[in-house]
Amino acid sequence: MRTAHRTCPLCEAVCGLRLTLDDTGHVTSVKGDPDDPFSKGFVCPKGASLGRIDEDP
């Protein structure tokens, strides 16, 4: 498992995200990044579902 820090690409708010990835690179968890200066750990439902959106064929 590893953690990646990214910004959400789904809208203009560009919220900070903490993604947890398994050993194969699949997103297992998406949470708001409390260290992000703009979103301060908050994330909308769209951003929270980013892992499932990424896996959708």
ABEGO torsion letter per residue (X at the ends): XBBBBBBBAABAAGBBBBBBBBAAGBBABBBBBAABAAAGGBBBAAAAAAAAAAABX
